[in-house]
Structures are given as structure tokens and as C-alpha cells.
């Protein structure tokens, strides 16, 4: 097994993998040879990020992650991500009845990591370059999937919603809690989230959720 370290140049990029955010400062390339069924040698190369944490000196190798597993968040000279990217990251932490019953927080640990590094979520601006009150329409798809009578997911809107529930009332509680969580973490902005659903049999349900506090 041979190795090689590729040093990167500043400004470095912040990357995200397995619920952790860190500064990507170099890459460890590991070369391995293996023998296939026909007795021929195959060369494999694995690229592992070397990262720097805010509170630790030096670099740390993410030996359980490869570069292809990581997502670039932003660069040191532009410390922000879009609301769409924030939604994409949240989609890696779907809420279920199981983790809710276990007391799992709605706030994934990487969100705190983002704030620790000073990475902000860029809020949409109007045509005049200023921020105005916004209403975000979140279209939901509600269906039955596996053991859950109600599985609800947003159709790639600005805010991520994914909920598995045994009862419709439980689904309502989840939607309201998640919406209120967004109101809390973005409390410096003036906005409203309104739900819609093309399936007319849920019209009354969606109406009740939109009125709930």
C-alpha cells in the first residue's frame, strides 16, 4: 500500500460528510493492489479528505469517508450557503416517529457546526436587492409507504419536510413542529410557510395545518 498527500492552497473549502463540517486542507490518496479471480492485479486509489477543525490544531484524516462522499458547502472567502443547499443538507436527516419518540432533537448536530464556523444561510432577496416579507409555498406529497399509513414529503421546495406517521393527527403535529422550527432558526427574517397538496382528499387537513400554531 502506497500513500500520497496532496496539499491544497487557500482559500480552503468547507465540506460536509456524515453529519460533520470541517475545513478541507489536503487529501490523502491511498493506493492499494488486489488480485482478481483471474489472477490479475487491480490498482485502486482512495481519496480521503484531510480536514481542520476549529478547536483542534493540525489536520485530521477522514479515513471513513472519501472525497466522493463529501459535499462542498462554501469557500473561506464566501462564508454562506443558499437556502436550497440548506434544504439538501437537512434532507440527510429525515424525521421519523422512531427518533421523535426517542427524544431526538429536530436540530441536527451539523447545524451547530455551521454556526460555529460562521457559515450563514443566504436569504432570498427581491429584485431591488433588499429583503422583503416572503410567503414560501411548500407543496406536499402525502402517501402510504410500507408500514406507515402516512408518509409526507415536500416536492423539492425551499424547506425540507419528510415525515412518517401512523396517524393523521401525528402527521399534523410533525408538520407544525417542523414549520415552527424553521420560524425559530430563521427568526431574524420575516416570512411565512404555507402548505399545499394536489390530493384533494387532504384539503381539509392542509387547511387545518396552515391554521395551526
Backbone as a chain_set.jsonl record, in Angstrom:
{"seq": "XXXXXXXXXXXXXXXXXXXXXXXXXXXXXXXXXXXXXXXXXXXXXXXXXXXXXXXXXXXXXXXXXXXXXXXXXXXXXXXXXXXXXXXXXXXXXXXXXXXXXXXXXXXXXXXXXXXXXXXXXXXXXXXXXXXXXXXXXXXXXXXXXXXXXXXXXXXXXXXXXXXXXXXXXXXXXXXXXXXXXXXXXXXXXXXXXXXXXXXXXXXXXXXXXXXXX", "coords": {"N": [[0.848, -1.195, 0.0], [0.629, 2.133, -0.935], [0.975, 5.648, -0.265], [-0.043, 9.07, -0.725], [0.12, 12.546, -0.221], [-1.792, 15.277, -1.062], [-1.439, 18.601, -0.984], [-3.568, 21.359, -0.461], [-4.361, 24.702, -1.592], [-4.953, 27.851, -0.016], [-7.776, 30.05, -0.68], [-9.447, 27.724, 1.467], [-11.932, 25.072, 1.249], [-15.031, 24.484, 2.89], [-16.305, 21.402, 3.864], [-18.808, 18.799, 3.972], [-19.764, 15.837, 5.6], [-21.165, 12.803, 6.707], [-22.614, 14.034, 8.78], [-20.882, 15.973, 9.771], [-18.994, 18.982, 9.72], [-16.146, 20.488, 8.27], [-12.923, 22.044, 7.579], [-11.413, 21.649, 4.506], [-8.204, 20.825, 3.923], [-6.232, 19.299, 2.738], [-5.548, 16.272, 0.838], [-5.501, 12.82, 1.324], [-4.221, 10.267, -0.531], [-4.661, 6.931, -1.072], [-3.132, 4.112, -2.327], [-3.923, 0.932, -3.405], [-3.391, -2.529, -4.139], [-5.024, -5.323, -5.569], [-5.923, -8.741, -6.147], [-7.656, -10.193, -8.782], [-10.202, -12.662, -9.75], [-9.077, -13.921, -11.895], [-6.45, -13.828, -11.449], [-5.165, -11.485, -12.02], [-3.685, -8.328, -11.282], [-5.227, -5.57, -9.72], [-5.344, -2.061, -9.541], [-6.26, 0.186, -7.07], [-7.415, 3.37, -6.053], [-7.913, 5.455, -3.313], [-9.353, 8.371, -2.087], [-9.007, 10.329, 0.636], [-10.261, 12.932, 2.637], [-8.273, 15.389, 4.269], [-8.754, 17.215, 7.053], [-9.391, 20.266, 8.884], [-10.337, 21.086, 12.119], [-12.16, 23.533, 13.968], [-11.463, 23.786, 16.682], [-9.164, 22.293, 17.016], [-5.679, 21.661, 16.675], [-3.575, 21.272, 13.739], [-4.075, 18.66, 11.222], [-6.733, 16.343, 10.434], [-7.429, 13.086, 9.359], [-10.103, 11.995, 7.449], [-10.73, 9.008, 7.526], [-12.798, 7.242, 7.154], [-14.304, 8.235, 5.177], [-14.593, 9.196, 1.76], [-13.587, 11.487, -0.842], [-15.59, 11.554, -2.759], [-17.806, 11.098, -1.263], [-18.286, 13.411, 0.055], [-19.65, 16.71, 0.433], [-19.278, 19.884, -0.935], [-19.557, 22.854, 0.838], [-19.039, 25.705, 1.087], [-16.666, 28.357, 0.419], [-13.727, 29.672, 2.063], [-13.574, 32.397, 1.544], [-16.135, 33.143, 1.039], [-18.461, 32.889, 3.001], [-21.08, 31.416, 3.105], [-24.135, 29.614, 2.457], [-26.662, 28.608, 0.134], [-30.268, 28.79, 0.508], [-31.447, 26.638, -0.74], [-29.38, 24.758, -0.723], [-29.156, 24.387, 1.992], [-31.595, 23.144, 2.483], [-31.092, 20.753, 1.116], [-29.081, 19.619, 2.684], [-30.466, 19.232, 5.069], [-32.146, 17.239, 4.236], [-30.773, 14.966, 4.595], [-31.25, 14.21, 7.118], [-33.836, 12.969, 7.903], [-36.964, 13.168, 9.682], [-38.566, 10.81, 11.8], [-41.155, 8.748, 13.258], [-39.917, 7.089, 15.07], [-37.419, 8.3, 15.886], [-38.445, 10.587, 16.959], [-39.98, 9.697, 19.137], [-37.908, 8.772, 20.62], [-36.822, 11.036, 21.539], [-35.156, 12.521, 19.927], [-33.493, 15.425, 18.804], [-34.819, 18.081, 16.762], [-32.906, 19.559, 15.61], [-30.193, 18.957, 13.762], [-26.813, 17.949, 14.545], [-24.886, 19.02, 12.867], [-25.845, 21.489, 12.172], [-25.247, 23.186, 14.291], [-22.519, 23.06, 14.01], [-22.171, 24.455, 11.599], [-22.864, 27.044, 12.418], [-20.885, 27.472, 14.32], [-18.625, 27.664, 12.72], [-19.181, 29.974, 11.451], [-20.658, 29.986, 9.144], [-23.21, 31.094, 7.131], [-26.708, 31.011, 6.201], [-27.78, 32.076, 3.18], [-30.291, 34.406, 2.591], [-33.146, 34.679, 0.435], [-33.391, 37.474, -1.787], [-35.182, 40.401, -2.925], [-35.959, 41.816, -6.209], [-34.902, 44.309, -5.987], [-32.694, 43.964, -4.511], [-33.059, 43.902, -1.811], [-34.327, 42.633, 1.335], [-37.549, 41.278, 1.752], [-40.838, 40.691, 3.191], [-41.746, 37.316, 2.91], [-43.696, 34.714, 1.478], [-43.532, 31.342, 1.546], [-44.462, 28.758, -0.458], [-45.094, 25.503, 0.182], [-45.31, 22.581, -1.366], [-46.803, 19.493, -0.701], [-46.42, 15.949, -0.783], [-48.431, 13.394, 0.048], [-48.624, 10.117, 1.064], [-49.031, 6.491, 1.219], [-46.628, 4.307, 2.534], [-44.955, 1.422, 2.892], [-44.916, 0.328, 6.221], [-46.094, 2.549, 7.222], [-49.029, 4.454, 7.367], [-49.135, 7.086, 6.615], [-46.971, 8.967, 4.832], [-45.142, 11.769, 4.362], [-43.784, 14.173, 2.225], [-41.971, 17.016, 1.073], [-42.142, 18.564, -2.151], [-39.49, 19.161, -3.294], [-39.049, 21.88, -2.426], [-38.281, 25.107, -0.939], [-37.914, 24.477, 1.701], [-37.246, 21.666, 3.707], [-39.264, 18.873, 4.254], [-39.978, 15.847, 5.672], [-41.824, 13.217, 6.74], [-42.868, 10.477, 8.673], [-45.7, 8.82, 9.756], [-48.121, 7.252, 11.893], [-50.683, 8.067, 12.338], [-53.028, 10.549, 11.205], [-53.32, 12.828, 12.76], [-50.937, 12.812, 14.128], [-49.198, 13.289, 12.037], [-49.929, 15.914, 11.451], [-49.013, 17.189, 13.812], [-46.254, 16.818, 13.54], [-45.714, 18.286, 11.16], [-46.412, 20.913, 11.917], [-44.611, 21.29, 14.045], [-42.126, 21.097, 12.736], [-42.341, 23.224, 10.912], [-42.525, 25.38, 12.723], [-40.035, 25.135, 13.841], [-38.399, 25.972, 11.747], [-39.253, 28.651, 11.695], [-38.143, 29.452, 14.09], [-35.296, 29.08, 13.862], [-34.736, 30.798, 11.814], [-35.476, 33.281, 12.735], [-34.715, 35.899, 12.454], [-35.639, 36.735, 10.078], [-38.467, 37.822, 8.121], [-41.103, 35.914, 7.361], [-43.367, 33.443, 5.96], [-44.667, 30.138, 5.995], [-46.58, 28.219, 3.894], [-48.641, 25.453, 3.36], [-49.454, 23.223, 0.662], [-51.319, 20.799, -1.257], [-51.792, 18.537, -3.862], [-53.523, 16.418, -3.808], [-56.815, 16.132, -3.354], [-58.254, 14.957, -1.287], [-56.981, 15.563, 0.998], [-57.462, 18.186, 1.512], [-58.952, 19.489, 3.603], [-57.39, 18.733, 5.766], [-54.905, 19.964, 5.171], [-55.72, 22.592, 5.303], [-56.286, 22.827, 8.049], [-53.737, 22.421, 9.133], [-52.358, 24.664, 8.175], [-53.612, 26.637, 9.629], [-52.92, 26.049, 12.202], [-50.93, 26.691, 15.132]], "CA": [[0.0, 0.0, 0.0], [1.354, 3.395, -1.023], [0.147, 6.82, 0.032], [0.408, 10.366, -1.219], [-0.651, 13.662, 0.325], [-1.905, 16.434, -1.938], [-1.765, 19.796, -0.211], [-4.394, 22.34, -1.156], [-3.999, 26.098, -1.353], [-6.021, 28.73, 0.465], [-8.781, 29.784, 0.362], [-9.904, 26.35, 1.529], [-13.37, 24.866, 1.19], [-15.693, 23.743, 3.956], [-17.001, 20.242, 3.327], [-19.766, 18.168, 4.878], [-19.909, 14.396, 5.407], [-21.539, 12.04, 7.908], [-23.088, 14.916, 9.829], [-19.792, 16.785, 10.305], [-18.456, 20.039, 8.858], [-14.745, 20.794, 8.567], [-12.195, 22.752, 6.527], [-10.637, 20.702, 3.706], [-6.895, 21.442, 3.71], [-5.37, 18.421, 1.951], [-6.164, 14.989, 0.509], [-4.65, 11.635, 1.426], [-4.543, 9.271, -1.55], [-4.158, 5.607, -0.702], [-3.103, 3.199, -3.464], [-3.938, -0.464, -2.994], [-3.468, -3.518, -5.211], [-5.751, -6.539, -5.235], [-5.858, -9.749, -7.196], [-8.996, -10.629, -9.154], [-10.397, -14.099, -9.877], [-8.231, -14.425, -12.975], [-5.058, -13.707, -11.044], [-4.593, -10.224, -12.465], [-3.649, -7.304, -10.233], [-6.006, -4.37, -9.941], [-4.902, -0.93, -8.727], [-7.344, 1.024, -6.581], [-6.996, 4.607, -5.383], [-8.932, 6.005, -2.426], [-9.027, 9.748, -1.712], [-9.584, 10.675, 1.931], [-10.009, 14.333, 2.997], [-7.579, 15.801, 5.497], [-9.527, 18.394, 7.424], [-9.022, 21.007, 10.093], [-11.461, 21.501, 12.947], [-11.988, 24.86, 14.559], [-10.885, 23.731, 18.023], [-8.059, 21.337, 17.078], [-4.524, 22.012, 15.85], [-3.192, 20.28, 12.751], [-5.086, 18.079, 10.354], [-7.312, 15.047, 10.775], [-7.824, 12.332, 8.173], [-11.409, 11.332, 7.471], [-10.408, 7.716, 6.928], [-14.029, 6.508, 6.842], [-15.009, 8.963, 4.113], [-13.819, 9.559, 0.582], [-13.998, 12.769, -1.397], [-16.859, 11.416, -3.486], [-18.882, 11.077, -0.273], [-18.368, 14.726, 0.701], [-20.299, 17.799, -0.296], [-18.686, 21.191, -0.702], [-20.523, 23.834, 1.329], [-18.664, 27.055, 0.677], [-15.239, 28.647, 0.475], [-13.357, 30.586, 3.147], [-13.777, 33.794, 1.163], [-17.57, 33.374, 0.823], [-18.952, 32.027, 4.086], [-22.53, 31.29, 3.099], [-24.734, 28.624, 1.574], [-28.001, 29.007, -0.286], [-31.373, 28.129, 1.195], [-31.631, 25.361, -1.419], [-28.37, 23.821, -0.227], [-29.535, 24.096, 3.372], [-32.637, 22.128, 2.384], [-30.467, 19.497, 0.703], [-28.388, 19.06, 3.838], [-31.481, 18.762, 6.005], [-32.766, 16.022, 3.708], [-29.983, 13.832, 5.073], [-31.659, 13.951, 8.497], [-35.301, 12.932, 7.95], [-37.609, 12.882, 10.97], [-39.477, 9.676, 11.811], [-41.806, 8.546, 14.55], [-38.995, 6.436, 15.978], [-36.474, 9.202, 16.541], [-39.189, 11.553, 17.757], [-40.31, 9.047, 20.394], [-36.666, 8.612, 21.372], [-36.402, 12.352, 22.014], [-34.136, 13.092, 19.052], [-33.718, 16.837, 18.533], [-35.056, 18.472, 15.377], [-31.75, 20.314, 15.142], [-29.044, 18.079, 13.586], [-25.606, 18.497, 15.149], [-24.095, 19.8, 11.905], [-26.335, 22.877, 12.15], [-24.422, 23.903, 15.265], [-21.187, 23.165, 13.41], [-22.224, 25.554, 10.638], [-22.855, 28.301, 13.163], [-19.568, 27.6, 14.957], [-17.664, 28.089, 11.705], [-19.58, 31.272, 10.918], [-21.294, 29.81, 7.844], [-24.581, 31.579, 7.189], [-27.615, 30.647, 5.116], [-28.145, 33.293, 2.448], [-31.74, 34.527, 2.451], [-33.522, 35.244, -0.876], [-33.625, 38.909, -1.845], [-36.047, 40.859, -4.003], [-35.297, 42.368, -7.398], [-34.21, 45.534, -5.597], [-31.543, 43.607, -3.695], [-33.406, 44.017, -0.398], [-35.152, 41.556, 1.867], [-38.942, 41.623, 1.987], [-41.629, 39.588, 3.731], [-41.931, 36.292, 1.89], [-44.511, 33.533, 1.74], [-42.997, 30.176, 0.846], [-45.462, 27.721, -0.671], [-44.483, 24.177, 0.254], [-46.223, 21.542, -1.859], [-46.566, 18.222, -0.041], [-46.908, 14.69, -1.333], [-48.82, 12.534, 1.163], [-48.904, 8.793, 0.505], [-48.772, 5.337, 2.08], [-45.361, 3.691, 2.149], [-44.536, 0.404, 3.847], [-45.74, 0.148, 7.426], [-46.67, 3.828, 7.639], [-50.195, 4.898, 6.595], [-48.925, 8.445, 6.134], [-45.609, 9.43, 4.585], [-45.294, 13.108, 3.787], [-42.516, 14.763, 1.787], [-42.131, 18.196, 0.222], [-41.742, 18.329, -3.536], [-38.285, 19.934, -3.604], [-39.292, 23.304, -2.221], [-37.172, 25.763, -0.236], [-37.794, 23.913, 3.044], [-37.362, 20.219, 3.675], [-40.194, 18.183, 5.138], [-40.152, 14.405, 5.456], [-42.452, 12.756, 7.972], [-43.548, 9.188, 8.68], [-46.616, 8.841, 10.891], [-49.153, 6.224, 11.921], [-51.99, 8.713, 12.375], [-53.07, 11.848, 10.55], [-53.098, 13.845, 13.782], [-49.492, 12.792, 14.375], [-48.603, 13.968, 10.886], [-50.17, 17.333, 11.661], [-48.102, 17.656, 14.859], [-44.914, 16.861, 12.965], [-45.625, 19.395, 10.208], [-46.429, 22.17, 12.666], [-43.363, 21.387, 14.799], [-41.028, 21.383, 11.807], [-42.525, 24.588, 10.413], [-42.167, 26.291, 13.811], [-38.583, 25.065, 13.993], [-37.859, 26.89, 10.736], [-39.514, 30.013, 12.159], [-37.23, 29.746, 15.19], [-33.891, 29.205, 13.467], [-34.643, 31.941, 10.906], [-36.321, 34.299, 13.362], [-34.299, 37.239, 12.051], [-36.279, 37.022, 8.798], [-39.928, 37.896, 8.129], [-41.603, 35.009, 6.326], [-44.446, 32.535, 6.312], [-44.677, 28.882, 5.244], [-47.932, 27.752, 3.631], [-48.636, 24.125, 2.748], [-50.444, 22.867, -0.345], [-51.27, 19.388, -1.653], [-52.64, 18.33, -5.034], [-54.508, 15.388, -3.496], [-57.937, 16.874, -2.78], [-58.797, 14.344, -0.078], [-56.282, 16.147, 2.146], [-57.701, 19.637, 1.508], [-59.323, 19.93, 4.948], [-56.214, 18.516, 6.61], [-53.92, 21.029, 4.88], [-56.31, 23.825, 5.821], [-56.098, 22.81, 9.497], [-52.298, 22.574, 9.42], [-51.987, 26.056, 7.913], [-54.169, 27.48, 10.691], [-52.34, 25.657, 13.492], [-49.798, 27.471, 15.625]], "C": [[0.88, 1.24, 0.0], [0.393, 4.551, -0.747], [0.783, 8.083, -0.534], [-0.483, 11.444, -0.624], [-0.611, 14.827, -0.66], [-2.335, 17.633, -1.104], [-2.567, 20.774, -1.063], [-3.938, 23.749, -0.805], [-5.215, 26.887, -0.877], [-6.503, 29.626, -0.688], [-9.313, 28.353, 0.295], [-11.434, 26.285, 1.489], [-13.854, 24.129, 2.436], [-16.483, 22.601, 3.312], [-17.842, 19.59, 4.413], [-19.835, 16.684, 4.558], [-20.251, 13.746, 6.742], [-21.926, 12.942, 9.084], [-22.053, 15.845, 10.411], [-19.328, 17.792, 9.254], [-17.015, 20.309, 9.258], [-14.115, 21.48, 7.356], [-11.263, 21.768, 5.813], [-9.291, 21.336, 3.331], [-5.952, 20.594, 2.862], [-6.131, 17.123, 1.676], [-5.134, 13.878, 0.619], [-5.112, 10.626, 0.387], [-3.868, 7.961, -1.166], [-4.272, 4.688, -1.92], [-3.014, 1.769, -2.943], [-4.025, -1.365, -4.221], [-4.218, -4.745, -4.705], [-5.693, -7.478, -6.424], [-7.27, -10.236, -7.509], [-9.044, -12.143, -9.339], [-9.512, -14.727, -10.944], [-6.756, -14.277, -12.658], [-4.38, -12.433, -11.492], [-4.69, -9.195, -11.342], [-4.452, -6.072, -10.666], [-5.523, -3.273, -8.994], [-6.099, -0.071, -8.366], [-6.772, 2.238, -5.859], [-8.167, 5.147, -4.572], [-8.486, 7.381, -1.943], [-9.759, 10.127, -0.434], [-9.262, 12.132, 2.275], [-9.17, 14.446, 4.274], [-8.185, 17.15, 5.872], [-8.975, 19.033, 8.692], [-10.291, 21.416, 10.809], [-11.135, 22.82, 13.628], [-11.213, 24.816, 15.87], [-9.74, 22.74, 18.153], [-6.904, 21.815, 16.201], [-4.247, 20.914, 14.824], [-4.358, 19.751, 11.948], [-5.538, 16.713, 10.835], [-7.769, 14.362, 9.498], [-9.215, 11.727, 8.39], [-11.243, 9.979, 6.791], [-11.644, 6.886, 6.584], [-14.864, 7.204, 5.78], [-14.056, 9.213, 2.962], [-14.379, 10.853, 0.002], [-15.342, 12.684, -2.107], [-18.055, 11.382, -2.542], [-19.168, 12.458, 0.31], [-19.068, 15.742, -0.208], [-19.642, 19.118, 0.077], [-19.777, 22.171, -0.283], [-20.226, 25.22, 0.79], [-17.163, 27.199, 0.797], [-14.968, 29.658, 1.598], [-13.648, 32.036, 2.816], [-15.238, 34.104, 0.82], [-18.341, 32.456, 1.767], [-20.48, 31.985, 4.147], [-22.958, 30.172, 2.168], [-26.143, 29.093, 1.228], [-29.056, 28.269, 0.528], [-31.637, 26.764, 0.57], [-30.621, 24.332, -0.927], [-28.654, 23.435, 1.214], [-30.624, 23.019, 3.387], [-32.048, 20.767, 2.03], [-29.754, 18.83, 1.87], [-29.375, 18.511, 4.853], [-32.095, 17.45, 5.536], [-31.987, 14.781, 4.104], [-30.362, 13.441, 6.491], [-33.181, 13.919, 8.586], [-35.821, 12.584, 9.331], [-38.554, 11.696, 10.822], [-40.136, 9.577, 13.171], [-40.829, 7.955, 15.553], [-38.055, 7.426, 16.665], [-37.177, 10.301, 17.309], [-39.526, 10.954, 19.123], [-39.071, 8.868, 21.266], [-36.13, 9.945, 21.878], [-35.324, 12.99, 21.171], [-34.477, 14.542, 18.711], [-33.991, 17.069, 17.054], [-33.847, 19.181, 14.778], [-30.546, 19.392, 15.0], [-27.766, 18.749, 14.09], [-24.822, 19.354, 14.166], [-24.579, 21.236, 11.802], [-25.538, 23.727, 13.128], [-23.01, 24.071, 14.73], [-21.129, 24.309, 12.403], [-22.098, 26.887, 11.361], [-21.505, 28.533, 13.827], [-18.524, 28.109, 13.971], [-18.009, 29.453, 11.118], [-20.197, 31.179, 9.54], [-22.77, 30.184, 7.967], [-25.392, 31.049, 6.008], [-28.094, 31.935, 4.46], [-29.644, 33.318, 2.203], [-32.083, 35.137, 1.091], [-33.833, 36.738, -0.78], [-34.545, 39.252, -3.009], [-35.252, 41.403, -5.169], [-34.526, 43.64, -7.079], [-33.003, 45.26, -4.708], [-31.796, 43.701, -2.207], [-34.282, 42.843, 0.032], [-36.549, 42.055, 2.167], [-39.656, 40.435, 2.636], [-41.921, 38.594, 2.616], [-42.879, 35.213, 2.382], [-43.962, 32.397, 0.888], [-44.103, 29.121, 0.75], [-44.772, 26.358, -0.753], [-45.516, 23.143, -0.184], [-45.823, 20.199, -1.266], [-47.122, 17.065, -0.853], [-47.178, 13.771, -0.146], [-49.259, 11.192, 0.588], [-48.716, 7.716, 1.575], [-47.508, 4.646, 1.59], [-44.951, 2.696, 3.231], [-45.489, 0.306, 5.026], [-46.432, 1.435, 7.852], [-47.86, 4.212, 6.758], [-49.999, 6.277, 5.984], [-47.429, 8.749, 6.046], [-45.73, 10.729, 3.811], [-43.918, 13.67, 3.431], [-42.814, 15.994, 0.937], [-41.606, 17.881, -1.169], [-40.653, 19.321, -3.936], [-38.536, 21.433, -3.567], [-38.091, 23.916, -1.499], [-36.925, 25.179, 1.15], [-38.08, 22.417, 3.001], [-38.357, 19.714, 4.715], [-40.243, 16.714, 4.729], [-40.643, 13.819, 6.765], [-43.11, 11.4, 7.747], [-44.432, 9.15, 9.921], [-47.671, 7.758, 10.746], [-50.548, 6.827, 11.863], [-51.906, 10.101, 11.743], [-52.823, 12.977, 11.55], [-51.618, 13.951, 14.127], [-48.747, 13.508, 13.252], [-48.759, 15.479, 11.021], [-49.202, 17.902, 12.698], [-46.676, 17.799, 14.337], [-44.744, 18.067, 12.044], [-45.562, 20.738, 10.924], [-45.116, 22.362, 13.425], [-42.186, 21.737, 13.899], [-41.128, 22.798, 11.257], [-42.123, 25.609, 11.471], [-40.666, 26.287, 14.079], [-37.9, 25.979, 12.978], [-38.078, 28.339, 11.156], [-38.508, 30.412, 13.244], [-35.797, 29.965, 14.703], [-33.675, 30.351, 12.477], [-35.464, 33.108, 11.434], [-35.914, 35.721, 13.004], [-34.922, 37.654, 10.715], [-37.799, 37.032, 8.954], [-40.47, 37.027, 6.994], [-42.703, 34.111, 6.88], [-44.343, 31.302, 5.426], [-46.117, 28.414, 5.124], [-47.865, 26.425, 2.888], [-49.736, 24.002, 1.701], [-50.288, 21.378, -0.654], [-52.243, 19.19, -2.81], [-53.728, 17.296, -4.781], [-55.664, 16.025, -2.722], [-58.505, 16.244, -1.506], [-58.105, 14.856, 1.19], [-56.507, 17.655, 2.257], [-58.029, 20.163, 2.902], [-58.148, 19.802, 5.913], [-55.194, 19.633, 6.423], [-54.432, 22.363, 5.418], [-56.09, 23.931, 7.327], [-54.626, 23.029, 9.873], [-51.873, 24.021, 9.225], [-52.503, 26.997, 8.985], [-53.516, 27.21, 12.045], [-51.136, 26.505, 13.84], [-48.722, 26.557, 16.223]], "O": [[1.771, 1.379, 0.838], [-0.815, 4.452, -0.96], [1.988, 8.141, -0.782], [-1.699, 11.275, -0.534], [0.46, 15.3, -1.041], [-3.45, 17.676, -0.585], [-2.269, 20.983, -2.239], [-3.214, 23.953, 0.169], [-6.347, 26.624, -1.282], [-5.719, 29.932, -1.587], [-9.593, 27.833, -0.785], [-12.127, 27.287, 1.668], [-13.162, 23.258, 2.964], [-17.226, 22.802, 2.351], [-17.621, 19.798, 5.606], [-19.95, 16.302, 3.393], [-19.689, 14.101, 7.778], [-21.604, 12.648, 10.236], [-22.301, 16.458, 11.448], [-19.278, 17.492, 8.062], [-16.695, 20.354, 10.445], [-14.683, 21.499, 6.264], [-10.423, 21.13, 6.449], [-9.239, 22.265, 2.526], [-4.974, 21.113, 2.322], [-7.217, 16.903, 2.212], [-4.033, 13.979, 0.078], [-6.26, 10.181, 0.415], [-2.655, 7.904, -0.964], [-5.356, 4.505, -2.475], [-2.139, 1.441, -2.142], [-4.653, -1.011, -5.219], [-4.061, -5.15, -3.554], [-5.446, -7.062, -7.556], [-8.0, -10.646, -6.606], [-8.048, -12.83, -9.113], [-9.232, -15.925, -10.901], [-5.904, -14.567, -13.498], [-3.163, -12.297, -11.367], [-5.641, -9.19, -10.56], [-4.366, -5.609, -11.803], [-5.317, -3.512, -7.804], [-6.86, 0.352, -9.236], [-5.773, 2.14, -5.147], [-9.279, 5.281, -5.085], [-7.37, 7.538, -1.448], [-10.986, 10.234, -0.421], [-8.099, 12.529, 2.211], [-9.352, 13.686, 5.225], [-8.132, 18.104, 5.096], [-8.214, 18.431, 9.449], [-11.198, 22.005, 10.221], [-9.97, 23.164, 13.829], [-10.402, 25.699, 16.145], [-9.369, 22.373, 19.268], [-7.131, 22.319, 15.101], [-4.638, 19.763, 15.018], [-5.462, 20.294, 11.974], [-4.817, 16.018, 11.55], [-8.417, 14.978, 8.653], [-9.463, 11.041, 9.381], [-11.577, 9.824, 5.616], [-11.554, 5.933, 5.81], [-15.999, 6.808, 5.515], [-12.858, 9.415, 3.163], [-15.498, 11.259, 0.316], [-16.137, 13.622, -2.063], [-19.188, 11.609, -2.965], [-20.18, 12.651, 0.984], [-19.065, 15.629, -1.433], [-19.471, 19.429, 1.256], [-20.796, 22.306, -0.961], [-21.058, 25.831, 0.121], [-16.471, 26.275, 1.224], [-15.859, 30.394, 2.02], [-13.94, 32.828, 3.712], [-15.545, 35.204, 0.361], [-18.809, 31.388, 1.374], [-21.09, 32.452, 5.108], [-22.253, 29.824, 1.221], [-26.737, 29.887, 1.957], [-28.77, 27.251, 1.158], [-32.012, 25.827, 1.275], [-30.964, 23.166, -0.734], [-28.421, 22.295, 1.615], [-30.582, 22.097, 4.201], [-32.458, 19.746, 2.582], [-29.818, 17.61, 2.026], [-29.15, 17.448, 5.433], [-32.521, 16.637, 6.356], [-32.485, 13.664, 3.964], [-29.857, 12.449, 7.016], [-33.769, 14.753, 9.274], [-35.207, 11.806, 10.062], [-39.266, 11.591, 9.824], [-39.726, 10.243, 14.121], [-40.889, 8.268, 16.742], [-37.909, 7.396, 17.886], [-36.59, 10.895, 18.214], [-39.377, 11.619, 20.148], [-39.165, 8.818, 22.493], [-35.109, 9.988, 22.563], [-34.639, 13.903, 21.631], [-35.619, 14.85, 18.369], [-33.47, 16.356, 16.196], [-33.78, 19.378, 13.564], [-29.918, 19.062, 16.006], [-27.652, 19.974, 14.063], [-24.162, 20.311, 14.571], [-23.821, 22.115, 11.392], [-25.194, 24.869, 12.821], [-22.372, 25.098, 14.962], [-20.147, 25.051, 12.36], [-21.318, 27.751, 10.961], [-21.032, 29.668, 13.89], [-17.645, 28.889, 14.336], [-17.216, 30.026, 10.37], [-20.261, 32.18, 8.827], [-23.487, 29.646, 8.811], [-24.845, 30.689, 4.965], [-28.731, 32.774, 5.098], [-30.206, 32.362, 1.669], [-31.374, 36.034, 0.635], [-34.454, 37.2, 0.178], [-34.67, 38.482, -3.962], [-34.022, 41.447, -5.129], [-33.605, 44.013, -7.806], [-32.364, 46.187, -4.21], [-30.861, 43.595, -1.412], [-34.891, 42.159, -0.791], [-36.724, 43.118, 2.761], [-39.145, 39.315, 2.631], [-42.298, 38.983, 1.511], [-42.865, 34.845, 3.557], [-43.934, 32.484, -0.34], [-44.613, 28.654, 1.768], [-43.97, 26.106, -1.652], [-46.476, 22.866, 0.536], [-44.656, 19.809, -1.318], [-48.151, 17.183, -1.518], [-46.255, 13.41, 0.583], [-50.148, 11.129, -0.262], [-48.292, 8.005, 2.694], [-47.331, 4.426, 0.392], [-44.636, 3.088, 4.355], [-46.705, 0.214, 4.857], [-47.273, 1.414, 8.751], [-47.724, 4.287, 5.537], [-50.61, 6.608, 4.967], [-46.724, 8.782, 7.054], [-46.341, 10.782, 2.744], [-42.999, 13.64, 4.25], [-43.784, 16.017, 0.179], [-40.73, 17.033, -1.337], [-40.853, 20.191, -4.783], [-38.276, 22.154, -4.53], [-37.016, 23.318, -1.453], [-35.847, 25.364, 1.716], [-39.023, 21.963, 2.352], [-38.297, 20.077, 5.89], [-40.516, 16.389, 3.574], [-39.96, 13.909, 7.785], [-43.817, 11.197, 6.76], [-43.959, 9.42, 11.024], [-48.064, 7.392, 9.639], [-51.489, 6.183, 11.398], [-50.854, 10.74, 11.747], [-52.184, 13.974, 11.214], [-51.107, 15.041, 14.386], [-47.788, 14.241, 13.494], [-47.827, 16.232, 10.737], [-48.634, 18.974, 12.492], [-45.981, 18.767, 14.646], [-43.748, 18.785, 12.134], [-44.753, 21.597, 10.575], [-44.567, 23.464, 13.448], [-41.35, 22.569, 14.251], [-40.12, 23.496, 11.146], [-41.455, 26.594, 11.159], [-40.094, 27.297, 14.489], [-36.94, 26.676, 13.308], [-37.185, 29.17, 10.991], [-38.076, 31.563, 13.307], [-35.154, 30.938, 15.097], [-32.55, 30.824, 12.318], [-36.079, 33.84, 10.658], [-36.684, 36.655, 13.226], [-34.752, 38.791, 10.275], [-38.349, 36.34, 9.811], [-40.318, 37.359, 5.818], [-42.931, 34.034, 8.087], [-43.98, 31.398, 4.254], [-46.801, 28.233, 6.132], [-47.129, 26.285, 1.912], [-50.807, 24.596, 1.831], [-49.259, 20.775, -0.351], [-53.391, 19.628, -2.74], [-54.75, 17.297, -5.467], [-55.502, 16.411, -1.564], [-59.169, 16.927, -0.727], [-58.571, 14.619, 2.304], [-55.813, 18.328, 3.019], [-57.458, 21.162, 3.34], [-57.941, 20.66, 6.771], [-54.68, 20.182, 7.397], [-53.655, 23.168, 5.931], [-55.747, 25.0, 7.831], [-54.324, 23.746, 10.828], [-51.106, 24.552, 10.029], [-51.904, 28.044, 9.231], [-53.559, 28.06, 12.935], [-50.415, 26.977, 12.962], [-47.691, 27.041, 16.69]]}, "num_chains": 1, "name": "protein.A"}
